[in-house]
Amino acid sequence: MAVFPIFQKIIRINTWFILRGFLIVFLFCLYQIAPAQVIPAGFPVLEERARLNQLITDSDSTSFLIRPILNHQGSEFLGFDSPSIAKKSNYLTILPALSTFRVNTKRPYGFGDYGMIPTPGAQFYLSGGIHYQFKELGITLYPDFVLSQNSKFDGFLGFDESLLDFSRFRYWNLGDNPERFGSGNYYRVSLGQSRISYGFKSFELAIANQNIWWGPGQFNSLTFSNNTPGFPMLTIGTRKPAKTFLGNFEVQIMSGILNTTRLSPTQSDSLNMLYYKPRREKDRYVNGLVVSYNPKWVKGLYIGGTRTVQTFTDSVSSSFQDVLPVFLPVTKSAFGSDLIGESDKGKSQQITIFGRYLNSSSGSEIYFEFGRRDHALNWREFILSPEHARGYIIGFNQMFNLKGLESKLLIRGEITHQQESVNRYIRYIGLGGGTSWHTNGSIGGITHFGQPTGVGIGTGSNIQTLEFSKIDGFNKTGVFFERLDNTVDYYYKVQFQDTERKPWVDLSLGFLYDKQVNNLLISSKLQVIHARNYQWQLDPSSTPDFPKGKNLTSMMAQVSLIYLWNKNLDK
């Protein structure tokens, strides 16, 4: 496909960005420039090193359970020198610039990338901006830009059997995660991670278009991560841990608007016409609450939880229960059914609990997150079936000093599990299962621009990741292994386990290389993905006596360039 014409179109449409570039240069000359301290949620290299620095510095300044890391939380995590902003009431910060180039062959792969879309072909992401601080008022302009070839690929082709195809579309109809994002080249310009905030003591009020990350996960989060583009929201909460006689508390309340793409799920028009029946093509209002607690008596321990409630934007009135539903009762019998009724005010909720424990003397960290997607009818039903509609994440970090070297060995891993529990066979007799994480029967998925706000690996999928790396400052050399079990809920819903069709599993081997060159950080990844039984299809040579699944081997290459505008980087 021709990429250059779309570049020309974007330049014509967005000439105002160039004009504002001159304004930035002008402001650069007027104000004293301070090193960047704001890290967007999930920012590559910087957030990872900041988190690992906790295992070295023995500091508990932040829990890493509510992100982005704000500038008031201390610069010791960032890995480079930064003056205290308490001495400056009026200054300008140039934020790190990020550009990412990714190429996928044959099929989509990748997630957690600020709204880069899952697609084969070439894709480019660019972001950068400034932060202006005047006393307690902060203004961040951090736009971003995505350009993708959005190539066609071999997706879901159907099985020529209505029950199998209808069941597959059920997960698309109850969510919003299309295979392909329209036809032709895809591009998007947005406000990215921009925000306006005002602080008072340990708290902050902000109007933003940004990503937030709730929970301890490194690669995924059950509720919010950086898997989608930033979305508009109003937040109020702590900007640094609030210290009390019981320990440190962090809290955030948010209300935001999530976009519905209104795109057909598959690349087959005939299948879409037969089976695509979305609930409602309207944007959604989401209200969320997260709380984190670090007990005074247990250093390195953080526990907390989240709750989010989602409904259609046109169903929100000025009443308390519509604006802040996270403070209403939890169960269906007290809260009200989440099914759409005469009032057309369907609601869906997610609740998670999480914990993180780090021990700097041993260089180790473990964490978990457990969530439930559906309201329990009452507390009795919850006690009898706590595993219903659940998802979970568990992970760890372990750092070792390498004898005679300044570098360190990092071993880290994470398991994300979205697959429905076995109680689906009893709870949904004859149906083989209900709905998956990030889907809902009345509202649709908790998604934004066609991608889940939390886990980006695919509806009803599981993933396990294990990494071994050598780290020296910002430099890193490593290898990782990944196993992705695709859309497991569908596989067992249609009982493919009783046929010759085997699970669709991606086995991949990846190589990591990060390098610091003065103020430039280069982060690269090369991944070889071998898909066994791709799309649950059978190989043409397969026979009933000797079944053989269709295999597909592809590659994903990615390079990110991060430019830091300060001059005193830690080596």
C-alpha positions in Angstrom: 0.0 0.0 0.0 1.1 3.5 -0.6 2.0 5.2 2.7 3.5 8.5 1.5 0.2 10.0 0.2 -1.4 9.7 3.6 1.6 11.4 5.2 1.0 14.3 2.8 -2.7 14.4 3.8 -1.9 14.4 7.5 0.6 17.2 7.1 -2.0 19.3 5.3 -4.7 18.7 7.9 -2.5 19.2 10.9 -0.4 22.2 9.8 -1.4 23.8 13.1 0.9 21.4 14.9 3.8 22.9 13.0 2.8 26.5 14.0 2.5 25.5 17.6 6.0 24.1 17.3 7.3 27.7 16.9 5.4 28.6 20.1 7.1 25.8 22.0 10.5 27.1 20.8 9.6 30.6 21.9 8.6 29.4 25.3 11.8 27.4 25.5 13.7 30.6 25.2 11.6 32.4 27.8 11.7 29.9 30.7 14.4 28.0 32.6 14.2 24.4 31.4 13.9 21.8 34.1 14.5 18.0 33.5 11.4 15.9 32.8 9.8 14.2 35.8 6.5 13.1 34.5 6.3 9.6 33.1 3.1 8.6 31.2 1.6 5.3 32.4 3.4 2.3 30.9 6.2 4.5 29.3 8.8 2.1 27.8 12.2 1.8 29.5 11.8 4.7 32.0 8.9 3.2 34.0 10.5 -0.3 34.1 13.8 1.2 35.3 12.0 3.3 37.9 10.3 0.2 39.2 13.5 -1.8 39.4 15.2 1.1 41.2 12.9 0.4 44.1 14.5 -3.0 44.5 17.9 -1.2 44.8 17.3 2.1 46.6 15.0 0.6 49.4 12.5 3.4 48.8 8.7 3.3 49.3 7.9 6.7 47.8 5.3 5.2 45.5 3.4 1.9 45.2 3.4 1.7 41.4 -0.2 0.6 41.7 -1.6 4.0 40.5 0.1 5.3 37.4 1.2 7.6 35.7 4.0 8.5 38.1 3.5 12.1 38.9 6.3 14.7 39.2 5.6 15.1 42.9 6.5 11.5 43.7 10.3 12.0 43.6 12.9 12.0 40.9 15.0 9.2 42.4 12.9 6.6 40.5 13.5 8.1 37.1 17.1 7.1 36.8 18.5 10.6 36.1 19.2 13.8 38.1 16.4 16.3 38.6 16.1 19.4 40.7 13.4 19.6 43.4 10.3 21.4 42.0 9.5 22.7 45.5 12.1 25.5 44.8 10.5 26.5 41.6 7.1 28.1 41.3 7.3 28.9 37.6 9.1 26.6 35.1 8.8 24.7 31.9 9.7 21.1 31.4 10.3 19.4 28.0 8.9 15.9 28.3 10.6 12.8 26.9 9.9 12.3 23.2 9.0 8.8 22.1 8.9 7.3 18.6 8.1 3.6 17.9 8.4 1.8 14.7 6.9 -1.8 14.5 6.6 -4.3 11.7 4.5 -7.5 11.9 4.6 -10.1 9.2 1.6 -12.2 8.1 -0.6 -11.5 11.2 -1.1 -9.0 14.1 0.8 -9.3 17.4 1.6 -6.9 20.2 -0.3 -5.0 22.9 0.3 -2.3 25.5 1.3 0.5 23.1 -0.9 3.6 23.6 -3.4 2.7 20.8 -1.1 1.3 18.1 -3.5 -1.1 16.5 -3.1 -4.9 16.2 -2.2 -5.3 12.5 0.4 -6.7 10.2 2.6 -4.5 8.2 4.4 -1.3 9.2 3.2 1.0 12.0 4.6 4.2 13.5 3.9 6.0 16.8 5.2 9.5 17.8 4.6 11.5 21.0 6.2 14.4 22.8 5.4 17.6 24.6 5.9 20.1 27.4 4.8 20.6 31.0 4.3 24.1 32.4 4.1 24.5 36.2 2.9 27.7 37.9 2.9 27.1 41.7 0.2 24.3 42.1 -1.2 24.6 38.6 0.3 22.2 36.0 -0.4 22.1 32.3 0.8 19.2 30.2 0.6 19.2 26.4 1.6 15.7 25.2 -0.1 14.9 21.9 0.6 11.7 19.9 0.2 10.3 16.4 -0.3 6.8 15.0 0.1 5.8 11.4 -0.4 2.2 10.2 -0.6 0.3 6.9 -3.5 -1.7 8.4 -2.9 -4.5 6.0 -5.3 -7.4 5.3 -4.5 -10.8 6.8 -5.9 -14.3 7.2 -8.3 -13.8 10.0 -11.5 -15.7 11.1 -12.9 -17.4 8.0 -15.8 -19.2 9.6 -16.5 -22.9 9.7 -19.5 -23.2 7.4 -21.5 -24.2 10.5 -23.9 -21.7 11.9 -23.5 -22.7 15.6 -19.7 -22.4 15.5 -19.8 -19.1 13.7 -22.6 -17.7 15.8 -20.7 -18.6 19.0 -17.6 -16.9 17.7 -19.5 -13.7 16.9 -21.0 -13.7 20.4 -17.8 -12.4 21.8 -17.6 -9.7 19.2 -21.2 -8.7 19.7 -20.6 -8.3 23.5 -17.4 -6.3 23.1 -15.7 -4.0 20.7 -12.5 -5.5 19.3 -12.5 -5.7 15.5 -10.0 -7.8 13.6 -9.1 -4.9 11.3 -9.6 -1.2 11.8 -11.4 -0.3 8.6 -9.9 -0.5 5.1 -6.7 1.1 3.9 -4.2 3.1 5.9 -5.1 4.0 9.5 -4.0 7.2 11.2 -5.0 9.0 14.3 -3.9 12.3 15.9 -4.9 12.9 19.5 -4.2 14.8 22.7 -2.4 11.7 23.9 -1.2 12.2 27.5 -2.3 15.8 27.9 -3.6 17.1 31.2 -4.4 20.2 33.4 -4.0 19.7 37.1 -4.2 21.6 40.4 -2.6 20.3 43.5 -3.3 20.9 47.2 -1.1 19.1 49.8 -1.0 15.4 48.9 -4.0 15.7 46.5 -4.6 16.7 42.9 -7.6 17.5 40.7 -7.0 17.0 37.0 -8.8 17.2 33.7 -7.0 15.0 31.2 -6.8 13.0 28.1 -4.5 10.2 29.1 -3.8 6.6 30.0 -4.0 5.5 33.6 -2.7 2.2 34.9 -4.3 0.6 38.0 -2.8 -2.5 39.6 0.7 -4.0 40.0 1.0 -5.7 36.5 4.1 -5.1 34.4 2.6 -6.2 31.0 -1.1 -6.2 31.7 -3.8 -4.8 34.0 -7.3 -6.1 34.6 -8.8 -2.7 34.5 -6.7 0.1 33.0 -3.3 0.0 31.2 -1.7 1.7 28.2 -3.3 -0.6 25.7 -5.6 2.0 24.3 -5.2 5.6 23.2 -5.5 8.1 26.1 -9.2 9.0 26.8 -10.8 12.1 28.3 -11.4 12.0 32.0 -11.7 13.9 35.2 -9.7 12.6 38.2 -9.2 13.5 41.8 -6.8 11.7 44.2 -3.4 11.6 45.7 -0.4 12.9 43.8 2.0 11.4 46.3 1.3 8.9 49.2 -0.7 10.5 52.0 1.1 9.7 55.2 -1.0 8.8 58.3 -0.4 7.1 61.6 -1.6 3.8 59.9 0.8 4.1 57.0 0.6 5.5 53.4 -2.5 5.7 51.4 -3.0 6.4 47.7 -6.4 6.9 46.1 -7.9 8.0 42.8 -11.5 8.6 41.6 -12.0 9.0 37.8 -14.8 9.6 35.4 -14.2 9.3 31.7 -15.7 8.7 28.2 -14.9 5.6 26.2 -15.3 5.5 22.5 -17.2 2.8 20.5 -15.6 2.2 17.1 -18.7 1.0 15.3 -16.4 -1.2 13.1 -17.4 -4.6 11.8 -15.5 -7.4 13.7 -14.2 -9.5 10.8 -12.9 -9.0 7.3 -15.7 -11.1 5.9 -18.7 -9.1 4.8 -20.9 -12.2 4.5 -20.1 -13.3 8.1 -20.6 -9.8 9.4 -24.0 -9.6 7.7 -25.2 -12.9 9.2 -23.9 -12.7 12.7 -22.8 -9.2 13.7 -25.5 -7.8 16.1 -23.9 -5.3 18.5 -25.9 -4.2 21.6 -25.7 -0.5 21.0 -23.3 1.7 19.0 -23.0 4.4 21.6 -20.1 5.8 23.6 -19.9 4.8 27.3 -19.4 6.6 30.6 -17.0 4.9 33.1 -16.6 5.8 36.7 -13.8 4.2 38.7 -12.2 4.1 42.2 -8.8 2.7 43.2 -7.3 2.6 46.7 -3.8 1.5 47.8 -2.5 1.0 51.3 1.1 0.6 52.5 0.9 -0.5 56.2 3.3 1.4 58.5 4.5 -1.8 60.1 5.3 -3.8 57.0 7.8 -2.1 54.7 7.4 -3.0 51.0 3.9 -4.3 51.3 1.1 -2.7 49.2 -2.5 -3.8 49.1 -5.6 -2.3 47.5 -8.4 -2.7 45.1 -10.5 -1.1 42.3 -14.0 -0.8 41.2 -15.3 0.5 37.9 -18.9 0.9 36.7 -19.8 1.6 33.0 -23.0 2.7 31.3 -24.0 4.5 28.1 -23.4 8.3 28.0 -27.0 9.1 27.2 -28.1 7.2 30.3 -26.2 9.5 32.8 -28.3 12.1 34.6 -27.1 14.6 37.2 -28.1 12.2 40.1 -25.4 10.9 42.5 -26.1 7.3 41.5 -25.5 8.0 37.8 -22.4 10.2 38.2 -20.6 8.3 41.0 -22.0 4.7 40.9 -18.8 3.3 42.4 -20.1 4.3 45.8 -23.4 2.4 45.4 -23.8 -1.2 46.8 -22.0 -4.0 45.1 -24.5 -6.8 44.6 -27.3 -7.0 42.0 -30.0 -7.3 44.6 -28.8 -4.0 46.2 -27.4 -2.2 43.2 -30.0 -3.2 40.6 -29.7 -5.6 37.6 -27.1 -4.8 35.0 -29.5 -5.9 32.2 -31.1 -3.3 30.0 -34.7 -2.8 31.0 -37.4 -0.2 30.3 -35.1 2.6 31.5 -32.4 1.5 29.1 -29.8 2.2 31.8 -27.8 -0.9 31.7 -24.6 -1.0 33.9 -21.7 -3.2 34.1 -19.0 -3.3 36.8 -15.5 -4.8 37.5 -14.0 -5.2 40.9 -10.4 -6.2 41.6 -8.1 -6.7 44.6 -4.3 -6.6 44.4 -1.2 -6.8 46.4 2.5 -6.2 45.9 5.4 -7.0 48.1 9.1 -6.0 47.5 12.2 -6.8 49.5 15.1 -4.7 48.4 17.7 -6.7 50.5 17.0 -9.7 48.3 16.2 -7.7 45.2 12.8 -9.4 44.8 9.2 -8.5 44.2 6.0 -10.5 43.9 2.5 -9.3 43.1 -1.0 -10.4 42.2 -4.3 -9.0 40.9 -7.6 -10.8 41.1 -10.8 -9.5 39.6 -14.5 -10.2 39.1 -16.3 -8.9 36.0 -20.0 -9.6 36.9 -22.1 -8.4 39.8 -22.9 -11.2 42.3 -26.6 -11.6 42.9 -26.0 -11.4 46.6 -23.3 -12.1 49.1 -24.4 -15.8 49.4 -24.0 -16.3 45.6 -20.5 -14.7 45.8 -19.4 -17.0 48.7 -20.7 -20.1 46.8 -19.2 -19.1 43.5 -16.3 -16.6 44.0 -14.5 -17.8 40.8 -17.4 -16.8 38.5 -16.4 -14.3 35.9 -12.9 -13.9 37.3 -9.6 -13.0 35.9 -6.2 -12.8 37.5 -2.6 -11.7 37.1 0.4 -12.9 39.1 4.0 -11.9 38.5 7.5 -11.4 40.0 10.8 -9.6 39.6 14.1 -10.9 40.9 17.4 -9.1 40.5 20.9 -10.6 41.2 24.3 -8.8 41.4 26.7 -10.2 38.9 30.0 -10.9 40.6 32.8 -8.5 39.6 30.4 -6.5 37.3 28.3 -3.4 37.8 25.5 -4.9 35.8 22.7 -7.0 37.2 20.7 -10.0 36.2 17.0 -9.6 36.0 14.5 -12.5 35.9 10.9 -11.5 35.7 7.7 -13.2 34.7 3.9 -12.7 34.6 0.8 -14.8 34.0 -2.4 -13.2 32.9 -5.5 -15.4 32.9 -8.9 -14.4 31.5 -10.3 -17.8 30.7 -13.7 -18.6 32.4 -13.5 -21.0 35.3 -14.9 -24.5 35.1 -18.1 -23.5 36.9 -19.3 -22.3 33.4 -20.5 -25.9 32.7 -22.8 -25.8 35.7 -23.8 -22.2 35.6 -24.6 -22.2 31.9 -25.9 -25.7 31.3 -26.1 -26.3 27.5 -24.4 -23.0 26.6 -20.8 -24.0 27.5 -20.0 -20.6 29.0 -21.0 -17.0 29.5 -19.0 -13.9 28.6 -15.3 -13.2 28.8 -13.3 -10.5 30.6 -13.8 -7.1 29.0 -17.2 -8.1 27.6 -20.7 -7.5 28.9 -24.2 -8.5 27.8 -25.8 -5.1 28.3 -23.0 -2.5 27.7 -20.4 -4.3 25.7 -16.7 -4.4 26.5 -14.8 -1.9 28.6 -12.9 -0.7 25.5 -11.7 2.5 23.8 -11.3 2.9 20.0 -11.7 -0.9 19.5 -9.2 -2.1 22.1 -9.6 -3.3 25.8 -8.6 -0.7 28.4 -6.8 -3.3 30.4 -5.7 -6.7 29.0 -4.8 -6.4 25.3 -4.0 -10.1 24.4 -7.5 -10.9 23.0 -10.9 -11.8 24.4 -10.8 -14.8 26.7 -7.1 -15.4 26.2 -4.3 -16.3 28.6 -0.6 -15.5 28.4 2.6 -16.4 30.2 5.8 -14.4 29.9 9.3 -15.2 31.3 12.3 -12.9 30.7 16.0 -13.1 31.5 18.0 -9.9 31.1 21.3 -8.3 31.9 20.8 -4.6 33.0 23.4 -1.9 33.4 21.7 1.5 33.9 19.6 2.1 30.9 21.4 -0.6 28.9 19.8 -4.0 28.7 20.3 -7.3 26.8 17.8 -10.1 27.2 15.7 -12.9 26.0 12.1 -13.8 26.8 9.7 -16.6 26.1 5.9 -16.1 25.7 3.0 -18.5 25.4 -0.4 -17.0 24.3 -3.4 -19.2 24.4 -5.9 -17.5 22.1 -9.6 -17.0 22.8 -9.8 -20.1 25.1 -13.3 -19.3 26.1 -14.6 -19.8 22.6 -12.6 -23.0 22.2 -14.3 -24.6 25.1 -17.7 -23.0 24.5 -18.1 -24.8 21.2 -16.4 -27.9 22.7 -13.6 -28.2 20.2 -11.8 -30.4 22.7 -14.1 -33.2 21.6 -13.1 -32.8 18.0 -9.9 -33.0 16.0 -9.3 -29.3 16.4 -6.7 -28.3 18.9 -6.2 -25.0 20.9 -4.7 -22.1 19.0 -1.5 -21.4 20.9 1.3 -18.9 20.0 4.7 -19.9 21.1 7.3 -17.1 20.8 10.9 -16.4 21.4 12.0 -12.8 21.8 15.3 -10.8 22.0 15.6 -7.5 23.8 18.3 -4.8 23.4 18.2 -1.4 25.1 21.1 1.1 24.6 21.8 4.5 26.0 23.6 6.9 23.6 24.0 10.2 25.5 20.5 11.6 25.9 19.0 9.0 23.5 17.6 5.7 24.7 17.1 3.0 22.1 14.8 0.1 23.0 14.4 -2.8 20.6 12.6 -6.1 20.4 12.6 -8.9 17.9 10.1 -11.7 18.3 9.5 -14.9 16.4 6.0 -16.2 16.8 5.0 -19.8 15.9 1.2 -20.2 15.9 0.0 -23.8 16.4 -3.5 -24.5 15.0 -3.9 -20.9 13.8 -7.6 -19.8 14.0 -8.3 -23.4 14.9 -8.1 -24.3 11.2 -7.0 -27.7 9.9 -4.1 -28.2 7.5 -5.2 -29.2 4.0 -3.3 -32.5 4.5 -5.3 -33.3 7.7 -7.5 -36.4 7.8 -9.9 -37.7 10.5 -7.4 -40.5 11.4 -4.4 -38.1 11.4 -5.6 -34.6 12.2 -3.1 -31.8 11.7 -3.7 -28.2 12.6 -2.7 -25.2 10.4 0.6 -23.6 11.7 1.8 -20.1 10.9 5.2 -18.6 11.8 5.6 -14.8 11.8 7.9 -12.2 13.1 7.5 -8.9 15.0 10.3 -6.3 15.1 10.0 -3.1 17.1 12.3 -0.2 17.8 11.6 2.7 20.2 13.6 5.9 20.4 13.3 8.0 23.6 15.0 11.3 23.8 15.5 12.9 27.2 16.1 16.6 27.3 18.1 16.9 30.4 21.9 16.5 30.4 22.7 14.6 33.6 21.8 11.0 33.0 22.9 8.3 35.4 25.2 5.8 33.8 
